[in-house]
């Protein structure tokens, strides 16, 4: 059971970095720092959106809109940290 939990723990860690890349890239696009005409930027944005939107969309349906500020990534990060800590302290120690 422990190797499976380590795999889940590492998968959550990788997903966290993908989520951070999506957040930072969306900010860079919103502030016109990154050019959307660049195919590489669009490719990374599409890939990160496809990976993060399945978990972010249900949170977006529940959490009300706060005047253009999307707090769903913050909630998802907190949830991922909670799951990782639960795995680490209850099963891996």
N, C-alpha and C positions, 0 to 999 in steps of 0.2 A: 504494500500500500504506500510506503514511503516514496519509492521512485515515481509513482504516479502523482503524488502530491507535489514533489519537487518539479515535475514537468508542468503542472498547473501553475505553480508559483512562478516559474520562469516564463510561461506563456503570458501571464498577467503582466510581468515586467516588460516584455517586448511590446505588448499592446499599449502599455503606458507610454512608451517612447513614441509609438505611432500616433497616439492621441496628442502628445505634446507637439509633434511635427505638424499635425493638422491644425492645431490651435495657432502655432507661431506662423505658419504659412498663411492662414486666413487673416491674421492681423497684418502681415506684410502686404497682402493684396488689398486689404481695406484701406491702408494708409498710402497706397500707390508707391510702395518701395520696390515691389517686384512687378515686373511686366508680365501681363497675362498673354502676350503674344509669343512668349517663349514656350515652345512645345514641351520642354523638360519640366517646367514649372506646372504646366497644365496636367501633365502625366502624373506627377507626384500628388497634386491636389486631388485628381480623380481617384487615384489609388487609395489615398488616406481617407477620402470621403466614403468610398465603398467599404472600407474596413471599420470606420468609426460610426457611421450613420445607423447601422442596425441597433446599436446600443444607445445612441444619443436620441433617436427619434421617440422612443417610448417615454424618456425623461422629459423631452420637449413638450409632449402632449400633457403631462401632469403639471409641470412647473409653468406658472403664468409668465407672459412676456413682461420684462422689466424695462420697457422703454428702449428696445433695441439691444439690450445687453443679454447675451446668451449665457446663462449660468449652468446649463446642462453639462458642459465639460467639467466644471468644478465638482458637481455632484457625482459624476462618473469617476473622477479621480479619487474622491473621498471613498466611494464605494469600492474601488479597486484596492485602495490602501487598506480598508477594513477587511476585505477578503484575504489579502496577503498576510496581514497581521494575525488573523484568525487561524490561517493555515500554519503560520510560523510558530505561534505560541501554544497552539493546542495539539498539533500533530507532529511537528518536526523537532521539538525540544525534548 
